[in-house]
Amino acid sequence: MSTFKEQLASDLENTFLNLDEFAEEHEVNGKTVTCVVQSPTEQEMFQQGIAYSGYEVTHGNLTILHIKKDDFGDTPAESQIVTLDGEDGEVQSCIEDMGLLSIYLHINH
């Protein structure tokens, strides 16, 4: 029987970051990786209590990159530039939880 932590790690790998479920392949910092990319609207962020100081489209978009820490590397610092599918994004914040990074990027278009 597996522990709770082992089961969560399995769920992360086999469900959330599964190409047949939620994940897709994207280019992150020049490397193709399996991850989940979200682009919430201002209204969705407001409803979820996520602070964002920009305005949609006018000042770019907020994109949330969910990626295994092992695939990304060191946890990025605020203001660090991360390239996602050829577009540079500035790290607004990053949350690390159980081997998964949720990187909040401000991408100007």
N, C-alpha and C positions, 0 to 999 in steps of 0.2 A: 504494500500500500504506500502511495506517495504522500509526502507532506503537503501542506497547504501551499508553501512557497514553490515546491516543485510543480504542483498543479497549475499555479499562476504562470510560471515560466513556460509550461507546456501550452497553456491557453494563448499566451502572448505569441508564441512561435507558430502554433498550429491554427489559430483562428484570426487574431487581429492582424498579424503580419503574414497571412497566407495569401498568395496571389489569386486563389480561387474564392477568397472571401472579401476582405477589405483592402488589402495592399495592392500596390502597383509598383512597377520598376520606374525609377526616376534617376536622373543624373544629379548627384550631390557632390560638389567640389571635384568634378571631373571623374567620378567613379559611379558606375551603375549599381544601385542598391535597391532592395525591397523596402518600401516604407509606405506610410499613409500621409497624404497631403490634404489639408483642409483649408478652405478659403471662406471663413464665415463672413456673413454680411454684418454691417454695423448694427442692424436690429438684432441679429442672433447674438452678437457679442454683448449688447446691452441686456438682453434677456438672461444671459448666462453670467452677468456681472463681470465680464472681461473688460478691463480698461484699455482704451485705444485712443490716442490723441489725434490721429489723422482723420481725414475725410475720405470716404471711398472714392476711388478713381482720381480725384483732384490731387491728393497727396500720396497716391499709391494704395496698396492693399496689404492687409495683414494676412499672412499665410502661416499655418501651423504645420510643422514638419514633425511627424512621429517616426522615430528611427531607433533601431537598436544601437546602444552605446558602442558595442563592439564594431558595428559597421561604420559609425561616424568617427570615433576616436575621442579625444579629450573633450569634455564639456565646453561648449563655446562660451566666451565672455560676452557681456553686453557690448554692443557696438561693433562686434566682430562681423566681417562680411562672410556670408555663406552663399555659394552659387548653387541654385536649384534650377535644373533644366535650362541652363544658359543665362539665367537672370540672377543678378546680384541682389541679395537681401541683407539688411542690417539686423542683427540679432537684438530684439527688444528684451527678451528674457528667455530662460531655459529652465525647464523642470526635469530633474532626473528622478525616476522612480522604477525600482526593480529592473534595472538594465535597459529601460526605455527612456529616450530623450524626447521631450516635447519642446521643440524650438519655435519660438514666436518670431517670425521674420517680417520686417517692413520692406516690401518690394515696390520700388518706384517703377512706373511704366512710361 
